[in-house]
Structures are given as C-alpha cells and as structure tokens.
Amino acid sequence: MRSKVGLHAAATFTIAVLALAGVGSLAHATAPGTNGRIVFERLRSQNTPWGELFVMNADGTGVRKLTHPPSGTEDINADWSPDGSRIVFARAPSAGAHSMWVVKPDGTGLRRLTPPCPPGAGIPQCAADDGWPVWSPDGKHLAFQRLSGPLRPKGATVDTARRIYKDELLVTDANGRHPRTLVWFGPWRGDPQIPSWSPDGKQLVFLEKSDNGGNCVCRALYIVNADGSGLHRLTPPSVAPGDKIDWSPDGSAILFRTHPGEDLKGASGYGANLFTIHPDGTGLRQLTHFGPSDRVVPGSYSPDGASIVFGTSAKAVGGVVPDVFAMNADGTDLRQLTKTRNFETQADWGPGG
C-alpha cells in the first residue's frame, strides 16, 4: 500500500506550525462508550491492490461488505463517527490522487469529500491528495493529511517524488469544506500524517517522517498543543512508529505499531509489534511480542478502553497474511475474529447503539 512522501523535514521544527484558533474542542481518539461494530479493509488477494471495507460484530460474526471500489483501488483508513452513523475513509487508486469519502454503515450514502479530480490524475493537476481522515468527537469536523502543489523532480508522481510543495494536516467541516491548516512545516518540508487528537482536545499526536538528509526514512511521533505551541517529540530514536495512531478513550495512552525495516516491508507489517506510550513520553510498553517473520498491521482501542483490535499473521489462517484479532488492552487474551486467506488490515472499533 502506498505511503505518503515529501520527506525533507527540518532537523529542528522552527518552520511554521499552524493551529486553528479555537480548535481545542476538535479532539479525536476512540470515543468513550459502549462497544459496537468493527470496520476493516479486506484485500481480494495478497498482491492485488483491490481492497474493500467490511463491517462485523465485535465477536467476528455478521461480516458484511460495505464499499465496492473499482478494480485496482483500495478503500483504506476507515474511521467511525462518534455517533456511529457514518464512516469516513480514503480511496486509494493504483494511479492518481487519494480522496476522502464518507459512507453510512449499511453501505448507502456514499459521498466524495475531496475536490473533484480526473480519474488517474494526481497533484499538481488535482487540487488535493487526501488521506488519514478522522472525526472530531462532536462529528462536525474532520482532520486529515493533504498533499497539494508541485512535486520535485518535475514530472514525478506522489509515489516517486522527493519533495512535495505542501504536505499538511488540515481540519474541515464534516462535508470536507472550509479547510484550515493545523500543521505545516513550510514549502517542500516535512511529512506530518496520521493525526489523532487527545480526548480533551488540547493536544494532537501525529507521525512525522523525514529523510535525514537522504540517509534514512526516519519516523517519530510528535505532540503539539492545539494552539500550535509545545511541539515536541514523543517517541525515542530507538522506536520507529508505523501507521494508524489511536489515543485511548481515557486519554492515558497512545497506541501505535512499529515500522521496522525499509518503507515497503514495514508497510506490510513484517517484524512489527504494538506499543503504547503515555502522552508525556513515559511508560513505553510493548504489548505484542511477535517474531520477525510475522506481520502486525494497525488497529484501535475499543470504545470501553478494555480491548484493542488489530491484524496479525502470527495466528492467522495459513500464517502468511493478517486476520483480524482482538486482545485485552494489556496485550493478554488474544482472540481471533476473522479466518480467511485475504489480507485484512486497519481495523477500527466503532461505538455501540
């Protein structure tokens, strides 16, 4: 699966970090409440970029297809709205710009939120390339990553570019309108992605990727206050975080998976494990202990905070591609929810009711 690029982050973050005035109420994490259904992506085969969203009950029963993307397209990064009435996700074609969509849990009401773009075209021909959308707790706003503007070198695509003019975190209303910048490190700089807000709305955690002068694809979690102040690194250099970050419903922990090895291999989850860390940078804890030949793919907390849903190949059918599992929030009591030979990933636990 494609990873957003734009890798030239500054060694120190003195470039503009912008925050939306009054954004303190726009928290995102797994909303506290009772446990509902789980949404996840299922690829048709391990090597085919054709992934559809499915929903199921918390015990793995009642699996039902939610979206029907065109062949060669993945529906990814799904996130439940706080009231459970909608699911926002990114649509990722094999060529062209990613876009943000919303759908009801019964599969109706599918709507594109990203500005229109010709099929197969990317930025800068298109106004935006959007990914990692997440709801605010009041359901009135969305936070997400947007790529826009020219690419370097000239003629590159998002997949091959070394630099992107604008790579930022935005907030819009629930219809994708009135975009407002939360974090931008300036022209051609930085790769902030995968936002997740603290439950009290006072802070934002996100993944920052940098190329460290071309020596590596370096990864770290950063926290910034909602007013743009207090930017600081959360994870130590010894830990390379991966995709999908989730703040626990009680605000005490941040869940992430590691991203070992090269970018492509890491995206497939080989050698990854799940960790938590306190928002003050203390208490780094490894929850899973799978081996280097096992895959671990992202997940989320349950609304009651007692469980975590995620994907792994370690106990999956055939032991090659991930199935969806749940476990206690402390890493105990692993429970298998799906049993297929399809690649299943990016599970998100929704609210009950």
C-alpha positions as CSV (number, residue, x, y, z in Angstrom):
1,M,0.0,0.0,0.0
2,R,1.2,3.4,-1.0
3,S,2.9,5.6,1.7
4,K,2.7,9.4,1.5
5,V,6.0,11.0,0.8
6,G,7.5,14.5,1.0
7,L,10.4,13.5,3.1
8,H,12.6,16.6,3.6
9,A,11.7,17.6,7.2
10,A,13.8,20.1,9.1
11,A,16.1,18.7,11.7
12,T,14.5,21.2,14.1
13,F,10.9,22.2,13.7
14,T,11.2,26.0,13.7
15,I,9.3,26.3,10.5
16,A,5.6,27.3,10.7
17,V,3.5,25.0,12.8
18,L,0.0,26.5,12.4
19,A,-3.0,25.8,14.6
20,L,-6.7,26.5,14.1
21,A,-7.9,29.1,16.6
22,G,-10.4,27.6,18.9
23,V,-9.6,24.0,17.8
24,G,-9.4,22.7,21.3
25,S,-12.8,21.0,21.0
26,L,-11.8,19.0,18.0
27,A,-10.4,16.0,19.8
28,H,-10.1,12.7,18.1
29,A,-9.4,9.3,19.7
30,T,-11.6,6.3,20.1
31,A,-14.6,7.9,21.7
32,P,-15.5,6.6,25.2
33,G,-18.7,4.5,25.3
34,T,-20.0,1.0,24.7
35,N,-18.5,-1.3,22.1
36,G,-20.2,-1.5,18.7
37,R,-19.1,-3.0,15.3
38,I,-15.7,-3.1,13.7
39,V,-14.8,-1.8,10.2
40,F,-11.7,-3.2,8.4
41,E,-10.2,-3.4,5.0
42,R,-10.0,-6.8,3.2
43,L,-7.9,-7.2,0.1
44,R,-9.0,-9.6,-2.6
45,S,-5.6,-11.2,-2.6
46,Q,-2.2,-10.5,-1.0
47,N,-0.7,-9.0,-4.1
48,T,-3.7,-7.2,-5.6
49,P,-4.3,-3.5,-4.8
50,W,-8.1,-4.1,-4.6
51,G,-9.3,-3.6,-1.1
52,E,-12.9,-3.2,0.2
53,L,-14.3,-2.2,3.6
54,F,-16.2,-4.7,5.6
55,V,-18.1,-4.3,8.9
56,M,-18.6,-7.1,11.5
57,N,-19.9,-7.5,15.0
58,A,-17.4,-7.3,17.9
59,D,-17.2,-11.1,18.1
60,G,-16.4,-11.5,14.4
61,T,-19.9,-12.5,13.3
62,G,-22.1,-10.8,10.8
63,V,-19.4,-9.9,8.4
64,R,-20.8,-7.7,5.6
65,K,-19.2,-5.8,2.6
66,L,-19.5,-2.1,3.0
67,T,-17.8,-0.5,-0.1
68,H,-17.4,-1.5,-3.7
69,P,-14.3,0.3,-5.1
70,P,-13.2,-0.2,-8.7
71,S,-10.7,-2.9,-9.6
72,G,-7.2,-1.8,-8.6
73,T,-8.4,0.6,-5.9
74,E,-8.2,0.3,-2.1
75,D,-10.6,1.8,0.5
76,I,-8.4,2.5,3.5
77,N,-8.0,4.3,6.8
78,A,-11.6,3.9,7.9
79,D,-12.8,5.8,11.0
80,W,-16.2,5.6,12.7
81,S,-18.0,8.9,13.5
82,P,-18.7,9.3,17.3
83,D,-22.4,8.5,16.9
84,G,-21.8,5.5,14.7
85,S,-23.9,6.9,11.8
86,R,-21.1,7.4,9.3
87,I,-17.7,6.0,8.4
88,V,-15.0,8.2,6.7
89,F,-12.2,6.6,4.7
90,A,-9.7,7.3,2.0
91,R,-10.0,5.8,-1.5
92,A,-6.6,4.9,-3.0
93,P,-6.4,4.1,-6.7
94,S,-3.3,2.3,-8.0
95,A,-2.6,5.5,-10.0
96,G,-3.7,9.0,-9.2
97,A,-4.7,11.0,-6.1
98,H,-6.1,9.6,-2.9
99,S,-9.5,11.1,-2.0
100,M,-11.7,11.3,1.1
101,W,-15.1,9.7,1.2
102,V,-18.0,9.1,3.7
103,V,-20.5,6.2,3.8
104,K,-23.2,5.0,6.1
105,P,-22.7,1.7,8.0
106,D,-25.3,0.0,5.7
107,G,-23.3,0.9,2.6
108,T,-25.7,3.7,1.5
109,G,-25.0,7.4,1.2
110,L,-21.5,7.2,-0.3
111,R,-20.1,10.7,-0.9
112,R,-16.8,12.1,-2.1
113,L,-15.5,14.9,0.2
114,T,-12.2,15.7,-1.6
115,P,-12.4,18.2,-4.5
116,P,-13.1,16.6,-7.9
117,C,-10.1,15.2,-9.9
118,P,-9.9,13.4,-13.3
119,P,-9.5,9.6,-12.9
120,G,-5.9,8.6,-12.8
121,A,-4.6,12.2,-12.4
122,G,-2.6,13.3,-9.4
123,I,-1.2,16.6,-7.9
124,P,-0.4,19.2,-9.1
125,Q,-3.1,18.6,-11.8
126,C,-5.5,17.9,-9.0
127,A,-6.2,20.3,-6.2
128,A,-5.6,17.8,-3.4
129,D,-4.4,14.3,-2.4
130,D,-6.1,13.4,0.9
131,G,-5.5,10.6,3.4
132,W,-5.9,9.5,7.0
133,P,-9.2,11.2,7.8
134,V,-10.5,11.1,11.3
135,W,-13.7,12.5,13.0
136,S,-13.8,15.1,15.8
137,P,-15.8,13.9,18.8
138,D,-18.8,16.1,18.0
139,G,-18.9,14.7,14.5
140,K,-18.8,18.1,12.9
141,H,-15.2,18.2,11.7
142,L,-12.6,16.0,10.0
143,A,-8.8,16.1,10.4
144,F,-6.6,14.6,7.7
145,Q,-3.4,14.9,5.7
146,R,-3.5,16.8,2.4
147,L,-0.8,16.9,-0.3
148,S,-1.0,19.7,-2.8
149,G,1.1,21.8,-5.2
150,P,4.1,21.0,-7.4
151,L,6.3,17.9,-7.0
152,R,10.1,17.6,-7.3
153,P,11.6,16.5,-9.5
154,K,9.4,17.9,-12.2
155,G,7.2,15.2,-13.8
156,A,7.3,13.0,-10.7
157,T,4.2,11.4,-9.2
158,V,3.4,11.3,-5.5
159,D,4.9,7.8,-5.4
160,T,8.2,8.9,-6.9
161,A,8.6,12.5,-5.7
162,R,11.4,13.5,-3.4
163,R,9.7,16.7,-2.4
164,I,6.1,17.9,-2.2
165,Y,5.4,21.6,-2.1
166,K,2.7,21.4,0.6
167,D,2.2,18.4,3.0
168,E,0.0,19.4,5.9
169,L,-2.6,18.4,8.4
170,L,-6.0,20.1,7.9
171,V,-9.4,20.4,9.6
172,T,-12.6,20.8,7.6
173,D,-16.3,20.6,8.4
174,A,-18.0,17.2,8.1
175,N,-18.6,17.8,4.4
176,G,-14.9,18.5,3.6
177,R,-15.4,22.2,3.2
178,H,-13.7,25.2,4.8
179,P,-10.2,23.6,5.1
180,R,-8.0,25.1,7.8
181,T,-4.3,24.3,8.4
182,L,-3.3,22.6,11.6
183,V,0.3,21.7,10.9
184,W,2.6,22.7,8.1
185,F,6.4,22.9,8.2
186,G,6.7,25.2,5.2
187,P,7.2,24.7,1.4
188,W,8.9,21.4,0.4
189,R,9.3,20.4,4.0
190,G,8.0,17.7,6.3
191,D,5.6,14.9,6.1
192,P,3.1,15.2,9.0
193,Q,0.4,12.4,8.8
194,I,-2.0,10.2,10.7
195,P,-3.4,12.7,13.2
196,S,-5.1,11.7,16.4
197,W,-6.4,14.1,19.0
198,S,-6.4,13.8,22.7
199,P,-9.8,13.2,24.2
200,D,-9.8,16.6,25.9
201,G,-8.9,18.3,22.6
202,K,-5.8,20.1,24.0
203,Q,-3.2,18.1,22.0
204,L,-2.6,16.4,18.7
205,V,-0.3,13.5,18.1
206,F,0.9,12.7,14.6
207,L,3.6,10.8,12.7
208,E,6.4,12.8,11.2
209,K,8.6,11.2,8.5
210,S,11.9,12.7,7.5
211,D,14.8,11.6,5.2
212,N,17.6,12.9,7.5
213,G,19.5,14.3,4.5
214,G,18.8,11.2,2.4
215,N,20.3,8.8,5.0
216,C,17.1,7.1,6.1
217,V,13.3,7.3,6.2
218,C,13.2,8.3,9.9
219,R,9.9,8.1,11.8
220,A,8.8,9.6,15.1
221,L,5.6,10.6,16.9
222,Y,5.2,14.2,17.8
223,I,2.8,16.1,20.0
224,V,1.7,19.6,19.5
225,N,-0.7,21.7,21.5
226,A,-4.0,22.8,19.8
227,D,-2.7,26.4,19.6
228,G,0.5,25.3,17.7
229,S,2.8,25.7,20.7
230,G,4.7,23.0,22.6
231,L,5.8,20.9,19.7
232,H,7.9,18.0,21.0
233,R,9.0,14.5,20.1
234,L,7.1,11.7,21.9
235,T,8.9,8.5,20.9
236,P,12.7,7.9,21.4
237,P,15.0,7.3,18.4
238,S,15.1,3.6,19.2
239,V,11.5,3.3,18.2
240,A,10.2,3.7,14.6
241,P,6.4,4.1,14.7
242,G,4.2,3.0,11.9
243,D,0.7,3.9,10.6
244,K,-2.6,4.4,12.5
245,I,-2.2,6.0,15.9
246,D,-5.0,5.8,18.4
247,W,-5.4,7.7,21.7
248,S,-7.1,5.6,24.4
249,P,-10.6,6.7,25.4
250,D,-9.4,7.8,28.9
251,G,-6.5,9.7,27.4
252,S,-3.9,7.8,29.4
253,A,-2.1,6.0,26.5
254,I,-1.3,6.3,22.8
255,L,-1.4,3.1,20.7
256,F,0.9,2.6,17.7
257,R,2.7,-0.1,15.9
258,T,6.3,-0.2,15.0
259,H,7.6,0.1,11.4
260,P,10.9,-1.9,11.1
261,G,13.0,-2.3,8.0
262,E,12.5,-0.5,4.8
263,D,9.4,1.5,3.9
264,L,7.7,-1.1,1.7
265,K,8.5,-4.0,4.0
266,G,7.5,-2.1,7.1
267,A,4.2,-1.1,5.5
268,S,3.4,-4.9,5.0
269,G,3.9,-5.3,8.8
270,Y,6.8,-7.8,8.9
271,G,8.5,-7.7,12.3
272,A,6.2,-5.0,13.7
273,N,4.6,-5.0,17.1
274,L,2.1,-3.0,19.1
275,F,3.3,-0.5,21.7
276,T,1.7,2.1,24.0
277,I,3.2,5.2,25.4
278,H,1.9,7.9,27.8
279,P,1.3,11.3,26.4
280,D,4.2,12.7,28.4
281,G,6.6,10.3,26.8
282,T,7.0,8.0,29.7
283,G,5.8,4.4,30.1
284,L,6.8,3.0,26.7
285,R,5.3,-0.5,26.8
286,Q,5.4,-3.4,24.2
287,L,2.0,-5.1,24.1
288,T,2.7,-7.9,21.5
289,H,5.8,-10.0,21.0
290,F,5.5,-11.5,17.5
291,G,8.6,-12.6,15.5
292,P,10.4,-11.0,12.5
293,S,8.5,-13.3,10.1
294,D,5.1,-12.3,11.5
295,R,3.0,-9.4,10.3
296,V,1.3,-6.9,12.6
297,V,-1.0,-4.3,11.0
298,P,-2.8,-1.3,12.6
299,G,-5.8,-1.3,14.9
300,S,-7.6,0.7,17.6
301,Y,-9.0,0.7,21.1
302,S,-12.5,-0.4,21.8
303,P,-14.8,2.4,23.0
304,D,-14.8,1.0,26.5
305,G,-11.0,1.0,26.5
306,A,-10.7,-2.6,27.6
307,S,-9.7,-4.1,24.3
308,I,-7.6,-3.5,21.2
309,V,-8.5,-4.7,17.7
310,F,-5.7,-5.2,15.1
311,G,-4.4,-7.6,12.5
312,T,-1.6,-10.2,12.6
313,S,-0.5,-13.1,10.5
314,A,1.0,-14.9,13.5
315,K,-2.1,-16.9,14.3
316,A,-3.9,-16.3,11.0
317,V,-5.2,-18.9,8.5
318,G,-2.1,-20.1,6.6
319,G,0.2,-17.8,8.8
320,V,1.1,-15.6,5.8
321,V,-1.4,-12.7,5.7
322,P,-3.1,-11.0,8.6
323,D,-6.6,-11.8,10.0
324,V,-8.4,-9.5,12.5
325,F,-7.8,-10.2,16.2
326,A,-8.8,-8.6,19.4
327,M,-7.0,-8.7,22.8
328,N,-7.2,-7.1,26.2
329,A,-5.7,-3.6,26.4
330,D,-2.7,-5.0,28.3
331,G,-1.9,-7.5,25.5
332,T,-3.4,-10.6,27.0
333,D,-6.2,-12.9,25.8
334,L,-5.7,-12.9,22.0
335,R,-8.9,-13.6,20.2
336,Q,-9.3,-14.4,16.5
337,L,-12.2,-12.6,14.8
338,T,-11.8,-13.4,11.1
339,K,-10.5,-16.5,9.5
340,T,-9.8,-16.0,5.8
341,R,-6.8,-16.1,3.4
342,N,-7.3,-12.5,2.5
343,F,-5.1,-9.7,3.7
344,E,-7.1,-7.8,6.4
345,T,-5.9,-4.6,8.0
346,Q,-6.7,-1.2,9.6
347,A,-9.5,-2.3,11.8
348,D,-11.4,0.5,13.7
349,W,-13.7,-0.2,16.6
350,G,-16.9,1.8,16.4
351,P,-19.4,2.8,19.1
352,G,-22.5,0.8,20.2
353,G,-26.0,1.8,19.6
